[in-house]
């Protein structure tokens, strides 16, 4: 997985007044869980933009006053009116211990069912995935070039080594459903057969027409 380095500062005081002062300065209070001890720290909100405002998933390499820790974003709180970042929870990534993270789904290719008038149904643009950080991909790429009208890709159809998907196997990820304007796919043999039937009784070129009685 891709990593994003962020330099942060450990908090010495964690009271409400200190938290308010940090936010007034444009900083975001944070907490790191999962390690030997809980760590509270902060950084300016601009330092988190590439981590928060993106469809990609990163492992954050936190430099806490010179001590580096790998972590994933676990939870984030926004202001209900301004949408400013209020608080972020991080979970420390420990080697050999699986993590649970949300991976984006990328569709590759064009579905023939859509070309024939069907509607693309993209139900799960993100999938909650469990695995070792070293083995998790940046994204889940699905090729949809085989999807005709009425065909779907389910969670159970996706196989990525080292990944466990935390959703029911029969959950639809993407598919093409029938639309009223959908064009039925007709075999070429049927088309040729119809064309032959229309011209089957015509006289050959140069042949004399039968005499009228």
C-alpha positions in Angstrom: 0.0 0.0 0.0 1.0 3.6 -0.6 2.3 5.6 2.4 2.0 9.2 3.3 4.5 10.9 5.7 3.0 13.4 8.2 5.0 15.2 10.8 3.0 15.7 14.0 3.6 16.9 17.6 2.7 15.1 20.8 0.2 16.8 23.0 1.3 17.6 26.6 -2.1 18.8 27.7 -5.4 17.1 26.7 -8.0 19.3 28.4 -10.9 21.0 26.7 -9.3 24.4 26.8 -6.2 23.1 25.1 -8.2 21.3 22.5 -10.1 24.5 21.7 -6.9 26.5 21.5 -5.4 23.9 19.0 -8.5 24.1 16.8 -8.5 27.9 16.8 -4.9 27.7 15.4 -6.0 25.5 12.6 -4.7 22.3 14.2 -6.4 18.9 14.5 -6.3 16.9 17.7 -5.6 13.2 17.1 -5.3 9.9 19.0 -3.2 6.8 18.1 -4.5 3.5 19.4 -3.4 -0.1 19.1 0.2 0.1 20.3 1.7 -0.3 23.7 0.2 3.0 24.9 -2.3 5.5 23.6 -0.6 8.6 22.1 -2.3 12.0 21.7 -0.8 14.4 19.1 -1.8 17.2 16.7 -0.9 18.7 13.3 -2.2 21.5 11.1 -5.4 20.5 9.2 -3.6 21.1 5.9 -1.2 18.3 6.7 -4.1 15.8 6.6 -5.7 16.9 3.4 -4.0 14.4 1.2 -5.0 11.7 3.6 -8.6 12.7 4.1 -9.8 14.3 0.9 -8.9 11.5 -1.6 -10.5 8.3 -2.9 -7.2 6.6 -2.3 -6.2 4.7 0.8 -2.9 5.3 2.5 -0.9 4.1 5.4 0.2 7.2 7.4 3.8 7.3 8.4 3.5 9.5 11.5 6.6 11.3 12.7 5.8 12.1 16.3 8.6 14.4 17.5 11.2 12.2 15.7 9.6 8.8 16.5 8.1 7.2 13.4 4.9 5.1 13.6 2.9 3.5 10.8 -0.9 3.8 11.2 -4.2 3.8 9.3 -7.0 6.3 9.6 -9.7 4.7 11.8 -12.2 7.4 12.4 -12.7 11.1 11.6 -15.0 13.8 12.9 -16.1 16.8 10.9 -17.8 20.0 12.0 -21.6 19.7 11.2 -21.7 23.1 9.6 -18.2 24.0 8.3 -17.0 20.5 7.5 -13.7 21.3 9.1 -11.8 18.3 10.5 -12.3 18.2 14.3 -10.6 15.0 15.4 -8.9 12.0 13.9 -8.4 8.5 15.4 -5.5 6.4 14.1 -4.8 2.7 14.5 -1.2 1.6 14.7 0.0 -0.9 12.1 1.9 -3.7 13.8 3.9 -6.1 11.6 2.3 -9.5 11.4 -1.1 -8.3 12.8 -4.0 -8.0 10.3 -5.7 -4.6 9.8 -9.2 -3.8 8.6 -9.3 -1.0 6.0 -11.6 0.3 3.3 -10.2 -0.2 -0.2 -11.6 1.7 -3.3 -12.9 -0.3 -6.2 -11.7 0.6 -9.7 -13.6 -0.5 -12.8 -11.5 -1.4 -15.8 -12.9 -1.6 -19.4 -16.3 -1.1 -20.9 -19.3 -3.4 -20.3 -20.9 -4.6 -23.5 -24.2 -4.7 -21.7 -24.1 -0.9 -21.3 -23.4 -0.5 -25.0 -26.5 -2.5 -25.6 -28.7 -0.2 -23.5 -28.3 -1.6 -20.1 -27.7 0.4 -16.9 -24.4 0.0 -15.0 -25.1 -0.6 -11.3 -22.0 0.2 -9.2 -23.2 -0.9 -5.7 -19.9 -1.0 -3.8 -17.3 1.6 -4.8 -15.5 0.7 -1.6 -15.0 -2.7 0.2 -14.0 -3.3 3.8 -11.0 -5.6 3.6 -8.9 -7.4 6.2 -5.3 -8.5 5.8 -1.7 -7.8 6.5 -0.7 -4.2 5.5 2.3 -5.5 3.5 -0.1 -7.6 1.3 -3.0 -5.3 0.8 -3.3 -3.6 -2.6 -3.9 0.1 -3.1 -7.2 -0.6 -4.7 -9.4 -3.5 -5.9 -9.4 -3.5 -9.8 -12.3 -5.3 -11.5 -12.5 -5.9 -15.3 -16.0 -5.5 -16.5 -15.5 -6.1 -20.2 -17.4 -9.4 -20.0 -20.5 -8.0 -18.3 -23.6 -8.4 -20.5 -27.1 -7.4 -19.5 -28.2 -9.3 -16.4 -24.6 -10.2 -15.4 -23.1 -9.1 -12.0 -19.9 -9.4 -10.1 -20.4 -10.5 -6.4 -18.1 -10.3 -3.4 -17.6 -14.1 -3.7 -16.3 -13.6 -7.3 -13.3 -11.5 -6.1 -10.1 -13.3 -5.2 -7.1 -11.4 -4.1 -4.3 -13.2 -2.3 -4.0 -12.1 1.3 -7.4 -10.3 1.3 -10.5 -11.1 3.3 -13.6 -9.1 2.3 -15.9 -8.3 5.2 -19.2 -8.4 3.3 -21.7 -11.2 2.5 -20.5 -13.3 -0.5 -23.8 -12.7 -2.4 -23.4 -8.9 -2.2 -23.4 -7.2 -5.6 -20.3 -5.1 -6.3 -21.1 -4.1 -9.9 -23.4 -5.3 -12.7 -25.5 -4.4 -15.7 -29.3 -4.4 -15.2 -32.0 -4.4 -17.9 -33.3 -1.1 -19.0 -36.5 -0.5 -21.0 -34.4 0.7 -24.0 -32.1 -2.3 -23.8 -31.2 -3.9 -27.2 -31.5 -7.6 -27.1 -28.3 -9.3 -28.4 -29.1 -11.3 -31.5 -26.9 -14.0 -32.9 -25.4 -13.4 -36.4 -26.9 -16.6 -37.6 -30.4 -15.4 -36.8 -29.8 -12.2 -38.6 -28.5 -14.0 -41.7 -31.4 -16.5 -41.5 -33.9 -13.6 -41.6 -32.2 -12.0 -44.5 -32.2 -15.3 -46.5 -35.8 -15.9 -45.8 -36.8 -12.5 -47.2 -35.1 -13.2 -50.6 -35.7 -16.9 -50.8 -38.6 -16.9 -53.4 -37.2 -14.3 -55.8 -36.4 -15.6 -59.3 -32.7 -15.9 -60.4 -31.3 -13.0 -62.4 -31.9 -13.6 -66.2 -34.5 -16.3 -65.7 -37.8 -16.0 -67.6 -40.9 -15.3 -65.7 -43.6 -17.9 -66.1 -46.1 -17.2 -68.9 -49.5 -16.0 -67.8 -52.4 -18.4 -68.6 
